[in-house]
């Protein structure tokens, strides 16, 4: 009897240990992806990424976790791209302009007046061309998951409004470290001046530059509206943000995990567009209440003056020029 009880007790202990071991094995299967970016936690794009991380956690029942490191905690956009390439982090978010030197095809988004309207933007980004460009960086260990809305960029100036290209003549305009942006300002008669984003407020204040260009939420968040009181909505650029995953990280995920990540990214992009629209409307209200004069210039003279940028690719880079034409032809509301 005693021996029988002992055997049963031993069997029960073995079962408990087996179950415990299985629990440990399940726990060990949990994967964590680190996502680093340069934006503040109040930015609409960060809010979109938070939604994506939440959805991944829900779909995977907590077995796949995305931990976000915002505000340049792990480096600038360029630094996070380099960390992504070597697999030190799993994901990042960068402007398409920051990818120009990594993925040459993405220069196309830095062309001025590439898109004619919002419908045109969505047709390209959500369609075949947008998908091709998301995956164009795979040879460089950078796989695009989705696009986040970063609005249209327009000029803002300190001393005089920009109502036509002539108003940019001789004006020192801060641009991103993008050859396309440099070429655009130069074609419009301005003097392109690359300056880091963090130094721009002081540069505007001290007259190092006469103006800059960006979207309304960034114009507000940077407090540049305190110095630059003229905002000209010429909407010359629509630079999407790209959510990227390292191919090293992607290939380490199962097919099911890849599906969770992709579905969550796509869903978060639709949500983020709504958040962006609200943030843009609020930003415009606040800067105007602060005394900023908003100008709505005729875009056609700007478009005409930047046309040589497009023509320059016709012979020098025919494949790139073909990509440009495909994007232009994709406008669902194209005028006949």
N, C-alpha and C positions, 0 to 999 in steps of 0.2 A: 504493500500500500504506500509506504513511505517512498519506495523507489519510484512508483508510478507517479506520485505527486511531484517528485524531484524532476522527473523526465518532462512532465507537462510544464512545470515552471521554467525549465531550461528552454523548452521549445518556445514559450511565450517571450522570454527574454530575447531569443534569437530573432523572433518576428519583429519585436520592437526595434531592435538594432538594425534590422533590414530596412524597416520603414524609415527609420531615422536616417540611414545611409542614403535611401532614395531621395529623401527630402533635401539632404545636402547636395546630392547630384543635381536636383532640379535647381537649387539655389545657385549652384556654380554655373549653370547654363545662362544665367542672366548676363546680358551684354550691355555695355555702356558706350555711347558715342559722344565724344566731346565736340561741341559746336561753338566756335569762336567767331566773333565779329566786332566791328568798330563802333556800332551805333549805341545810343543810350537806350535805357529800358523803356522810355516813354515813346520811342519812335514807332510809327505804324508797322515798319518792317520787322522790328523786334517782336511786336505783338503777334504778327503773323507766324513768326518762328516759334513763339510760345504755344500757339494753337497747334502747330505741327508736332511739337514734342509731346503735347498732351494727347493728341490722337494716336501717336505711336505707342505711348504707354497703355492707352485703353485697348487698342487692337491687339497688342501682344500680352495683355493681362499682366503688365509689369515686367515681362521678361526681356524687353528691349527698352532701354532708357536713353534719352537724349538730354545731356546736361549742357546748358547754355552759359557761355562766358562772354558777356557783352562789354561794351565801352573800352575796347582795346586792351582788355586784361591780358590777353595772350599775344598782342601785337597789332600792328596796322594791317590794312587790307593786303598789302604786298607780302607782309611777313606771314599772315595766316595762310596765304596761298602757298608759300614755300613750305610751311609746316604741313599743309595738306599733302603736298607732293611727296614728302618723305614719310607720311603716315603718323606724324606726331600728334595730329588732331584728326578727327574723322570728318568734320563738316565745317563749312564757313559760308558766309554771305558776303559778296562783293559786288560793286558796280561793274557793269559790262566794260566800262572804260578801263578799270583796273586789270582786266584780262587781256587787253590788246597785245601786250608784249609776251603773253603766254599762249594765247590762242588767236592767231592773226585774223581768222574769219570774223571774230566778234568786233573787229573795227567797224563793221558795217553799222552797228547801232550808234556809233559816234558821228555818223554823217548828219549834217544839218538838214532839217526839214525832210527827213526820210519818210515820215508818216504824215498822212493828210488828215486823219481824224482818229478818234478813239476806236471806231469799228475796224479801221485798218490795222491798228496796233494789235488788237485782240486776234484778228484773223491770222496775223503772222506769228505772234507768240504762241498761240494755242494750236497752230497748225503744223504742217509738215516742215516748213522752213524753220520755225522756232525749235522744233524737236531736233532737227539736224544740228542746229547751232548749240543746243544744250549738250549734245554728245560730241561736238567737235574737239573738245579738250581731252578726250579719253587717252589719246596717245601721250598726253602730258600728265597723266594720272589725275585728271580733273573731270569728274562726271557731273553734268548739270542735272538737277532734279526738277526745278521749276523756276519761273520768273516771279518776282515780286514787283508791284507797281511802285515806281519812284517818280511818277509824274513827269511834267514837262519842265525843262529848264529855260529860264528867261533872264534877261539882263537887268541888273539893278546898279544904280550909279549914285554918286555923292553930290556932284555939282550941277548937273543938268540932265533933263530927261532924254531918253533915246526914243525919238519918234520916227526916225528913218536911219538908214545906214550912215548917212552923212554925219549924224550926231556921234558916231563912234570914231570918226576921224581923229587920229592922234591920241585917243583915250587909252590909258593903260588899264587893260582888263585882265583880272586874275582868271586863269584857266587851270584845269586839272593837268596832271602830267600825262597828256594825251596828244599825240601829234595831230590827230584829227581836230581837236579843239583849238590847237595853235593855228592850224591852217584856216579854220572857220573865221576866227577873229581877225586874222591877217587879211583874208579876202574881203571882209567887211570894213577894212580900213583902220581897225584898231591895232593896238600894240599888245599882243598876248604876253602875259606875265605869269609864269607858273610860280605859285606860292602855296605852301602847305595850308591846309584848312585851319589848323590851330592858330596860325599867325595872321589870318586874314582880317580879323576884326581890327587889330592894331594897324595893319597895313592900310585899311580903308580910312581909319581915323587920322593917321599921320600923312595921308596923301601919297603913300608909296604906290598905290594903285588908285584909279579913279572909279573903278567899279568891279563887278564880278557877275556871276550868273549861277542860278540854282533854282530849285523848285520852292514853292511857297512854304511847306513845313520846315525845310532847312533854312530858308531865309528868316523864319521866325525863331527857330530853336537856337540859331547861331547868334541871335540878337543883332545881326547886321543891319536890320531895319532902324536901329537907333542912330546909325551913321549915314546909311544910304537911304535917302528919302524919295527916290524915284524908282519905281518898279515897272519895267516895260514888258508886257506879256506878249513877246514875239514867239515864244514857245519853239525855240530853234532845235532843241534836242529832247528826245524821249529815251533816256538811258535806263533800261530795266536793271533791277538788281537780280543777281543769279544766286540761287541756293545750290551749293556744290557739295559733293561728297567725294572723298578720296577713293580712287578705284581700288586701292588696297583695302579700305574699309568695306566698300561695296562687295568685293569678291569674297570677303570674310563672312558675309551674311548668307543665310539660306535663301532659297527662292521665296519662301513664305515671308521672311523678314524683309527682303527687298520689296515685296508687294506692299507690306505694311508701310514702309518708309515712303514709297512712291505715291501711294494713295493718300497718305497723310499730307505730303508735300502739296499735291494737287488741290486737295480740299482747303488747305491753309491759304493757298494763293487766292482762291475765290473770296475767302473771308477777308484777307488782307486788303484786297481792292476796295471793299466796302469801308474798312477802317481808314484807308488812305483818302478816299473821297471826303469823308467827314473831317479828317485832319486838315485837308487842303482848304476846305470851306472855312473852317475855324481860323486857320492861319491868315487868310485873306482879310477876314473881319478884324482880327486883332491888329495887323500891321496898318490897316487903313485908319483904325481908331487912334493909332499912335502917330498919325500924321503923314503916312507914306502916300504919295501921289501915284495912282495906278494908271498906266498908259496902255492903250490897246492900238498898237501901230498896224498899218497895212503890212502884211507879211510878204506880199509879192516882191517888193524891191529887195528884201533880204534874200529871198529865194533865188532871184535872178543873179545877185552878186556872188552867191556861193555855188552856182552851177559849175564853174570851172573845176571845182574839187571833184565832181562826178566825172567830168570829161577826162580828167587826168588819168583815170583808171582804164579807159577804153582800150588803149594800146599797151600800157605798161603792165596791167594785171587783168587780162581778159576774163579769167575765171571769177575774180572778185567782182568785176563789172557785171558779169552775168548774174551773180547773186543779188546785186543791187537791183537789177532789172526784174528779177523774180519777185523781190519784195514790193517794188513799185506796182507791179501788175497784180498783186494780191489784194488790192484795195477793193472791198465789196461794193463800195459806193463811188467807184471811179467814174468820173465824168467822161462822157463820150466826146 
